[in-house]
Structure formats: C-alpha cells, structure tokens
Amino acid sequence: MSYTYLITGATSDVGRTLIERLLRNAPDALVLAQGCGDLDKLATLCQRFPGQIRPFDVDLSDRAKVDTFMQLLDTSAPAPTHFIHLPALPVVNTKFKGFDQTRFDKDLEIEVHSAIRICRGILPAMTRAKFGRVLFIQTSYTIGCPPKNTAAYVMAKSAIGGLVKSLAVEYAKFGITVNCVAPSMMETNFLKDTPDLIVQASAADNPMGRNATPEDVVPAMAFLLSDDAGFITGVTLPVTGGSAIV
C-alpha cells in the first residue's frame, strides 16, 4: 500500500525533518506539503525527492482558504492515508494582563479550527479504507504545571489535546489512530520571539542538560505514524529528555 501524507506546517523545521525521514526509504510515498508564504524552504527536499512532494501555499488562518484547499485536494490528489498537523504561531511569553486577543484568535484558527476542517475532509475516506494515522504536535507545557506567561499557547495546545482524545475514541473502530507528541522546548525557528535567557534556562533545567531538537522528536512521530503503532491511539507522548514525566 502506498501512503499519502498530508502535512500542514510542512515548511517548519520539524516538518522538513519529518518529510526527509518519511521519504528516505519510501519511493512510492507522496507528501502533500502545506506552507504559507515560505514554500521555498521545501526546495531542497523537492529536488532530493522528485515527484514525491506537492507543495501548497495556504493561509490556515482563513477558513475559506482552508475549505478551498480541501476541495483542491479532493479533486487533484490521492486521499491522505496520514495527516500530520504541525502549524502554530511562535510562542510569546507575556503576562495575562497583556493578553493579545487578536493574536490568540488567529492562532486558534491556525492550530485548531483548520485542524477540525481538515479532519472533517479527510476522515471519511480513511473510514472507508479502514485505515488512517492522524498526528498532532502538542507541548510538554500541557503536562503538569505550565510555565508562567504562556496562557495563549497552553490554551491552544490544550484544545488540540481535547480534539485528539475525542477523535481517537470515535474512529478507533475504523482502524484510524489519533495521537500527539508533546516535546519540551525545541530549539527551532519557533523560538524566534522567545528571549535567549528563557531558552538557556530551559536547557539548564532539563535532566539531559539541553533542549530538544527536531531530530529528537521526529523518530517518535514516525513511530506513531507507522504500521507498528496500530494499537496506540489517544495518547500524548512526551518527548522531553525527562523534564516532564507522566
């Protein structure tokens, strides 16, 4: 069976690392890769895996554009067997009294509302096929006590966690698994608005003495997407170097 991976946020550091891992030994696989204004980041991968990556420039904060994207996929691409949802606005550390409602609303559109609309579009075909893998990226901030000044980020990621649990229960009987990975702080472009002092403090506090990298997290993602993980659903897997233990 050849697999079709729909990856939103594919242009991110994690997205590109995941694509490379998925396609490395899968000449028949196809990646439908969503980005927003930054598809040039996929150029090297497209050259390395010719014909296996189809980039799409889609603003996930716009519901109409998400719906158009799903219609385009329905008429021009194979039905996804795997869906990986990665996008989020970079975390901003700010006290709740400075809460930016407009930014939070946009992040909810990108992270949560687009995920709902995409799942509504792809799950019927997975149901008919009696097979599917759905994977989200959450955060270790939703495990135990979150750090201060991250209310917007934690709320959006918590909503993702609720969606995962609900979908996992409803679709398990159709051979569809729905899971999350929850990394601790990862040193990627996602931290561009995070002060260096916070990044360094996180590394110092981690039992392994460093922050995570995409190369730490992607293997766990690949496992949850694999055939071997067919009896694992509804879980949030911490990838934290021991900084969050459940």
N, C-alpha and C positions, 0 to 999 in steps of 0.2 A: 504493500500500500504506500503510495507516495503522499507525502504530507504537505499541506499548505499552511504556513504560519502567518497569521495577521499580527503584526507587531506595531502597536501605537507607541509613540515616543522612541521610534527606532533609531533616530539620529543621536540619541543621548549616548553617553559613554557606556552605560550598561547595555543599551540596545545594540550598539555596534559590536560589543564584545560577545553578546549572545548570538547575534547573526553569524559571526565568524565561527563560533562553536557549533551551531546547528548545521551549518552548511559544509563544514570541513570534510565530513565523511558521508555526505548525503547528496549525491549528484542529481537525484530526482526530486529533491525538495524545492519548494518555491516559497519565497518570503514576500509578503505584501507589506511594505515598509512605509509607515506614515511619519512624516515630519511636518514642520511648519516654518517655511521660510529658510530652511537650513539643509536642504537635500544634498548640497554639495559635500556634506560630511559623509555621505554614503558612496562617494565617487570611487574611492579605492576599493571598497568591497564589491561594488558593481563590476569593476574591472577584474577583480580576482575571481568572481563567481558569475561569469557572463550568462545572462538569461535567467538567472535564479532569483534576482531581486527586482521587484517592481516598486519604484518609489512613488509616493503620493504626497502632494503638498496640501494639507488640510488643516484648517484652524478649528481645533476641537472645542474652542470656547463658543463657537457659533453653531447652534443646534441645526439650523437649516443646512449648513455646510456638512455637518456630520451625516444628516439624512441623505444628502446628495452623494456623499462618499459611499454610503452603504448601497445606494441604488446602483452606483457605478460598479462596485464590486460584484453585485448580484448579476449584472449583465456582461461583465468582461473578465471575470476571474473565477477560478475554481472555488468552491465553498471551503472556507477555512476549516481545517481539522484542529488547529491550535490557535488560541487567541491569548496574546500577552499584552497587558496594559501597563505602560510604564510612565506616562506623562504626568508632570506636576510642575507648578511654578516653584522656583527656588525658595527654600525656607527663609523666612525673615524673622529674626529674633527681635520681638518687640513686646513691651508690656501691654496688657489687655486694654488699658486706658487709651492706648494708641492704635487700637484695632482698626484695620483698614477694611471696611465692609465691601467696598468695590473690588478690591483685590481678592478677597475671600470668595466673593460670588463668582469671579472669573475662575478661580482655582477649582471651585466645586463643579463648574461646567466642564473644565478640562479633565478632572480626575473622576468625578462621579457621574454626572449627567451623560457625558459622552459614553462612558462605560455601559450605562444602562441601555442607551440607544443601540450601541453596537451589539451588546448581548442579545437584545431583542431581535436583531437582524440575523445573527449567526446561529443562535441556539436551535432554531427549528431544523436546520439542515443537520446539525450534529445529532439531534434527537432521532431523525430519520436514519442516520448512519449508525446509530447505537455506539458512537464513539466521539470523544472530544476531550480536549485539555484546555482549561482556562486558568490563567495565572496572573496574579496582580502583585505589585510591589507595595508593601506597606512600610512600616518603620518600627524599630525597637522602642520608639517613644510611646507606642501604644501598649507596651508590655510593662506592667508595674507603674511606677511613678515617673511621669514625663518630666523633662527639664523645664525650668521656668521660661516664660516668654515665648511659648511655641503654640499658643491656643489654636490659631488658624490651621496650622499644619496638622496638629494632632486631631482636630475635629474632622478634617477632610479624610485623613487616613483611617480614622475610626469608622467613618461611613463606608469606606471600601471594605473594611472587615465585616461589617454587617451584611453587605451585599454578598460577599463570599460565602458566609455561613448559610444564608438563605438559598442561594443558588445551588450550593453543594447538596443540601438536603433534597431539594426538588428534583435535581437532574441526575442523582446518583444511579437511579434505576435504569437510566438510558446509557450507561457506560461513560458518562461525562464527569470528569473530576474538576473541581474548582478549588484552588489553593492560593496561598500568599507566601512570599518570602518577606521577612522583616529584618533588614540589615540594620546594624548600628551605623554610626556616621561613616559615610563613604567619601573618600577624597576624589571628587569628580567636579565637573563644572557646575553641578547643582549647588555647590557651596560658595559660589562666587559672591553672594551677598552676606556670607557669614564671616564675622570677624576672625582673624587668624588666631587670636587668643582663645576663642571658643574651640576652634579646631584643634589647637595644640593641647588644650586641657582635656578634650575628649580622648585624644591619643594617650595621654599620660594616665588617664583613669582606666583605660581598657586593660584587662588582665594580660593581653598579649603585647601591650606597650605600643600599640599603633592603631590607626583607624583602618576600616575595611577598604578594599579596592574592588572594582568590578570583577577582577579575576578571582576574588574570594567568594563572591555572591553568585556568579553565573553558573558554576557547577551545580549548586543546589537548585537553581532554576531549571537547568537542563534535566536533572533527575526528576523533578516534579512534572515535567513535560513528557517524560519518557514512557514507554510501554511498561516498564518495570514498576511504575508508580500507580498502576491501575486501581489499587485498593486503598489509596490515600486520597482523601478528599475532605474539604472543610477545615484544613489545618493552616495555621500561620507558623511557618518555620523560622525561628530566629537564626540569623547568621551574624553573630555579634562578637566572636572571639571571647565569649564568656561574660560580656558586660550585661547581658540580660539572660537570666536562666529561669525556665518555666518547668 
